Amino acid sequence: MKTIKFETKLVPLVLSGQKTSTWRLFDDKALQAGDDLMLVNKETGEQFAEATIISVREKKLGELSDADWEGHERYESEEKMYEAYRGYYGDRVTPESVVKMIDFKLR
């Protein structure tokens, strides 16, 4: 089972079903449809749920459309989005960076 970590503020959104998609850059886990996931609170290290990946799409950050945001939290602005992802992945995040959009269903 693969592990995906979420910030504490996102845990209630996942558990309530509001957040059904997560975006990952530079995927080192080879996440794909059908994978079972252990969902972990990044700050506490505690598992809070299990899920299954139902679909995976890839797109450049600079090419996102409104439809891509379904099931994912929105940022105040495009710059805030880049700021957030640079916080996770460093300065190598650009509009050309490929984001893996992972739709999941809680088990």
N, C-alpha and C positions, 0 to 999 in steps of 0.2 A: 504494500500500500504506500502510495506517495504522500508526502506531507506538503501542505500549503499553509503559509502563515499569513495572518491578517492582523492589522492594527486593532487595538482594543475598541476604538470607536466604531469599527466596522462589524464587530461580532454581533451586536443586536440587529443590525440590518440583514446579516446573513441568516440569523435564526428566525427572524420574522418573515423571511421570504422576499423582502424588498431587494436584496442584493443577490442576484443569481448568476452574476458574471464577474470574473476577475481578469485583470489584464496583467500580463507578465512580459518583460523584455529580457532578451538574452537567456531564454529558457534552457537551463542546464539539466532539467529533469525529463526532457522529451515527452512532455504532457500530450496526451491524445485522447480522443473520444473512447469511452469505455473504461478508462482508468478509475480505480477507486482511490479516494482521497481521505486523508486524515486532516481535518481543519484545526489549526492551532492558533491560539492567541499569541501573537509575537512577543508581547511584553512579559507574559506570565509563563509561557512555555506549555500551558495546559491545553489539552485537546477539548474542543467545545462541540464538535459535530463530525459526522462522516458524510461524504458526498460521492457522487459519481459524475464524471465528465460526460455531458451529452453532446457537446459539439465544440469544435475548435476552428477559429478563423485567424488569418494573419493579414495585417495591413500596416502601412507606414503611419506613424503618428500624425504626420502632416496631411493625411488623406482621410481622416475620420469623418463620418457622416452622422447625422442625427440618429439614424437607425442603429449605429454601432453602440450607442450609449444605453440601449435597453437593458435593464437589469444591473446597471453599473452606476455608481454615484457620479454626479457631475461636479466639475470644478468651477470656481467663480469665473475663471477666464482661461484662455489657452495658455497664457504665461504661468498661471498657478498650476496647471497640469504639468507643464515641463519642469517647474520648480519641484513639484512633488516627486516626479520620476527621477529627477537628478538627485534628490535626497536618498532615494533607494539605490540607484544604479551609478551615480557619479556623473561627471560632465560629458560623458560620451553619448548622452541622450540628446538627440536632435530630431527635427521633423522627418528625417530619413530613417530613423530607428524603427524597426519592425516590432509591432506589438502583437502578442499572441492573446487573442480574446477567447477566454475559456468559459463556456456556459456549463453550469453544474446544477445538480439536483440533490438536495439533502436526502439521506437514506434513513 
